[in-house]
Every structure is written in C-alpha cells, then in structure tokens.
Amino acid sequence: MKVLNLRKSSEKSTLAILVTLAVLTLSILKATSQKHPLYELLLLAFSVISFLVVFLMLSSKKKLTICRHGIFYSSAFGKVHIEPNKTKLIKQYSKYGFNCVIIIGHNYFIFAPFYYLTSKQKQRLKRYDNNVLHWLEVTRKRSKFQGF
C-alpha cells in the first residue's frame, strides 16, 4: 500500500479569522464600560474564541501519514507512531468548510483539525487488499469470533 499523506486545508485562514474576531471582540470589550449589559457577553465571546484558537493550535499536526505500518504524525509535542492493530476507527468530518480527521484506538484519541482525505485516498482506503480500515475491521471481527 502506498503511503497516505493527508492534506491540510485552510489552517492559516481559519486561524487568522478567529484571531481577528478575538481582537475585534477585545477592542469592543475595552471600549464598553463594565456596567454595560453586553460586557459579560462580550467577555464570554472573547474567552470562547481565545480557547478555540489555543485548542486548534495545540491539537494541530504538522504531518499526518497513514500506511500499512500504522499512523505517524508529528506535532508540537513530538513525533508519534501508532501500530495499526491498535486503531479502531478513522473518520473524516467536514462542516462549513472546516475539515478534520478523527482517529480512535486503544487508549488514544487523535483529533487532526484541517486535515482531509482526497477522493483518491478514500478510494484507496476502500480497496480490500490495501485497505487499513477494512483490514482492521476484519481483524476486529476475527477477534470477536474467537472470543477475545
């Protein structure tokens, strides 16, 4: 199986929009008085946007690769290799232009924002012989059949 290097989309533009919203909210927050009824709402909005920016930056991966030998990724916390038999689910989500890949396994959860699978990669994952996901499903079925 060829290596699947997942691609990123719109990371910089999404973060730029969120940071711009945080700065605008902060500037409006400074302009309003603490007695104004919208002050607490603006403070809450600024807190949520700031938390979202920090969360997306910390969970962002520099490179995400899926192959027959497992899952490899590098992030701000270092390089990680996960064996394929420990992987349960690889799922892609896309809403309103925001893409993310979620990988769930035994004792780990990987959230990779801004990554997506191309249609060619999705087709490659659907094939039986070269399919990491299908191979994992087959091994899971066998282990259930054997009583594990």
Protein Blocks (a to p, Z undefined) as FASTA:
>chain_A
ZZdddddehklmmmmmmmmmmmmmmmmmmmpcfkbmklmmmmmmmmmmmmmmmmmmmmpc
fbdcddfkbccdddfkbccdddfklpfbdcdddeehiacdddddehiacddehiacdfkl
mmmmmpmklmmklmmmmmmmmmmmnoZZ
